[in-house]
Amino acid sequence: MVDWQMVFSHLSIKAGECIKLKGKVAPEAKSFAFNLGHDGSDLILHFNPRFESHGDVRTIVCNSKAGGAWGMELREAVFPFQQGEETKICVSFDGEEVTVKINGDQEIKFPNRLGLDSAEYFSVEGDIAIKSVKFH
């Protein structure tokens, strides 16, 4: 269940620029997600850390969406998030891949399946309280 959603649209994020998120994961968090792309139907990245959700436990699920259709999910074994703790995330991309840096030391890469070199849409939802979002 998504309690809230924060959506940024009409952005102009170019390849190589970074989106920095600071937030605190809820103490009873099940999952949260952020999305980056052209709009809600065309996403370069859907990044979904799942503490215990959709049958996954302590797994990060990454995917893309083109024309409203989901691609094939990729699952990451690395899980640097803790319930009730603050986290810092930096998201950047180029025409080839998206890079997500977590707390400055973990890095997850996901292919840029849509090949976009700019993004206009960014959203965050789920069990995380966002303290700040910066676009660099």
C-alpha positions in Angstrom: 0.0 0.0 0.0 1.4 3.4 -1.0 0.7 6.0 1.7 1.9 8.9 -0.3 3.7 9.9 -3.5 5.9 12.9 -4.4 6.0 13.6 -8.1 8.3 16.0 -10.0 7.4 16.6 -13.6 8.5 19.0 -16.4 12.1 18.6 -15.2 15.1 18.9 -17.4 17.6 16.3 -16.1 20.4 15.7 -18.5 22.7 12.7 -18.8 25.5 13.0 -16.2 23.5 15.1 -13.8 22.7 13.7 -10.3 19.5 13.5 -8.3 20.3 13.5 -4.6 17.7 12.1 -2.2 18.0 12.2 1.6 15.3 10.4 3.5 14.5 8.3 6.5 13.2 4.8 6.0 10.0 4.1 8.1 10.6 1.9 11.2 8.0 -0.6 9.9 8.8 -0.1 6.2 7.6 -2.8 3.8 8.9 -1.1 0.6 9.5 2.2 -1.1 10.3 3.1 -4.7 11.5 5.9 -6.9 10.9 6.3 -10.7 12.9 8.2 -13.3 12.0 8.8 -16.9 10.0 10.7 -19.4 6.6 10.3 -17.6 4.8 7.7 -15.6 4.4 5.5 -18.6 8.0 5.6 -19.8 10.5 5.0 -17.1 14.3 4.6 -17.4 14.3 3.2 -13.9 11.9 1.9 -11.3 14.0 1.3 -8.2 12.1 -0.6 -5.5 13.8 -1.7 -2.2 11.5 -4.4 -0.6 12.0 -5.1 3.1 9.1 -7.6 2.9 6.8 -7.0 0.0 5.4 -9.0 -3.0 7.0 -12.1 -1.8 10.5 -10.5 -1.7 12.5 -10.1 1.5 15.5 -7.6 1.7 15.7 -7.4 -2.1 16.0 -4.4 -4.5 13.9 -4.8 -7.6 14.8 -2.7 -10.6 12.8 -2.4 -13.8 11.9 -0.1 -16.7 8.6 0.8 -18.4 8.0 1.6 -22.0 4.6 2.8 -23.3 3.1 1.7 -20.0 4.4 -1.9 -20.3 6.9 -3.2 -17.7 10.2 -4.8 -18.8 11.9 -7.7 -17.2 12.7 -7.2 -13.5 16.3 -7.4 -12.3 16.9 -8.3 -8.6 19.9 -7.1 -6.6 21.2 -9.1 -3.7 22.9 -6.0 -2.2 20.5 -4.5 0.3 22.1 -1.5 2.1 18.8 -0.1 3.6 17.8 -0.4 7.3 14.3 0.2 8.7 14.2 3.4 10.8 17.6 4.7 9.4 18.5 7.6 7.3 19.7 7.0 3.8 21.4 9.1 1.0 20.8 8.1 -2.6 22.4 9.7 -5.7 20.9 8.7 -9.1 22.6 9.5 -12.4 22.4 8.2 -15.9 23.7 8.3 -19.4 22.5 6.7 -22.7 23.8 3.3 -21.6 22.9 2.9 -18.0 21.5 4.3 -14.7 23.8 4.4 -11.6 22.3 4.5 -8.1 24.8 5.2 -5.3 23.6 4.5 -1.8 25.1 6.0 1.3 28.2 6.8 -0.7 29.6 3.3 -0.8 27.1 0.9 -2.5 26.5 1.2 -6.3 23.9 -0.4 -8.4 23.8 -0.2 -12.2 20.8 -0.8 -14.4 20.7 -0.6 -18.2 19.0 2.4 -19.8 16.7 0.3 -21.9 14.9 3.3 -23.3 18.2 5.0 -24.4 16.9 8.4 -23.1 19.6 11.1 -22.6 17.3 13.3 -20.6 14.5 12.9 -18.0 11.5 15.0 -17.2 9.9 12.9 -14.5 10.9 11.8 -11.0 8.7 10.3 -8.3 9.1 8.8 -4.9 6.5 6.7 -3.0 6.1 4.3 -0.1 7.6 3.9 3.3 10.3 6.6 3.3 10.1 10.2 4.6 12.0 12.4 2.2 14.0 15.2 3.9 15.5 16.7 0.7 15.7 16.2 -3.1 18.4 18.1 -5.0 18.9 18.1 -8.8 22.5 18.8 -9.9 
